Amino acid sequence: MIDYLRIENFKCWQDTTKIRLAPITVLFGSNSSGKSSIGQFLMMLKQSVESSDRKSVFFTGNDHTAVDVGLPSDIIFEKDNSRHIKFEYGWELKSKEELELNNAVTKEKKNIKEIGFSSDVKLIRDSQKLEVESLCYKLKDTKGVVTEITLRQKELQKNNRRAYELDSRNYAFKRIQGRAWDISTTVRFYGFPDEAVAYYQNADFLQNINLTHEKLFSSIYYLGPLRNKAKRLYTWPGSVPRDSGISGEDAINAILASRSEGRKINLKAGGKYKTLEEIIAEELKKLSLIDEFKLVPISKDRSDYEVKIRTRGSKQYVDIPDVGVGVSQVLPVVVELFYAPPGSTIIIEQPELHLHPSAQAALADVVIDAIRARENSKDRRIQLIIESHSEHFLRRLQRRMAEEVISTDELSAYFIKYHEGAAVIDPLQINKFGDIENWPEGFFGDIQEDIYQQAIAGYNQRTRGKREVLCD
């Protein structure tokens, strides 16, 4: 779970400032305000971590990736190549054994429980290549001591080459005698190269830091705003997909795979464990979209399945393409919320798309169920970063906060707007009673102004010719 995030000079963001990421983080704002860029940035980092090219700082994407943010020069704020893209985030490790700093010289061992990371990336002049100016890890151990390790560029006189030097605080690196070569590169935007390990007697743990960082991004999943339309027949080859797919294309396969894996989930401590298929049906019913949901094989000898739905008040099952598009659009959302592995961070754009306002509100309860759910007698620890346009979704979250179903620690909400050439983010100050204490101007349009003007216009129309009209 990512605790905070800050991004500078990326696309329309000059500076997001420090964003607190809670179990449920919701981003609101008008179109083209910069909401999507925050999720795109995280997905770009994930693509970079998973890229086979260890020397390229960022993999900005292509037609086959979750996001494609363009050329390196396109992603810099105002396309000003003199600016550096800077970013930082932090996360807490699940167990103290996940990362250890073992000093081969002093025999000291530190168990790390929190990691803070920052990086400074710049464009190489007259090129479309990026390089890391510096990267820094702040490693907090179980005793509260912070070890800081920095890899930064230094100037070389010969051939105008770049090189890096390692610096540290609360950890003394010991060089291996006779090895005087320079550290020439980084691993992508975050990693220490093999040279850094070979240069010192007590630097083996640097590669473990790399692996821990890669593990963080392997737990990030993404579902885009436009999900695939429903099909009459789904073929399951027996595979186990990682998630429901960036367009929901693997949602049905995920449900079928969960059958074979025997996964069971309950929605609260002490509750009854159910299959993923049962959970999906229960949550869709909570949205008032269906009464029953099931996957039916068309024959024993084939791996083809039909998705059968019984809508509210009906006695007949129909194929999923024969019900409203809202069902097919929200189904991958619900699958992703409960199929993703425990400890996942899930980025979802517009989960409420094509849903009636009452279903948009109920979707907030499904989201709360997702962060409350348990698997194998343990909390699933799911984190959600949601981009939304739905006032009904937010209103339900506010209500649940007032009802003490969720706490202020479990929800972060932000309003994003475009102002004077840059995106600006305002944290919504939601108190324990569910009240927004700093309601932003233009948030969800101006409904109150429309109601007010309607009342004046209606009064004037009814009294026209009888008395003097009201003025605004």
Summary of the structure (lengths in Angstrom):
residues: 472
radius of gyration: 25.8
end to end distance: 49.9
largest distance: 100.5
contacts: 1445
relative contact order: 0.12
helix: 27%
strand: 29%
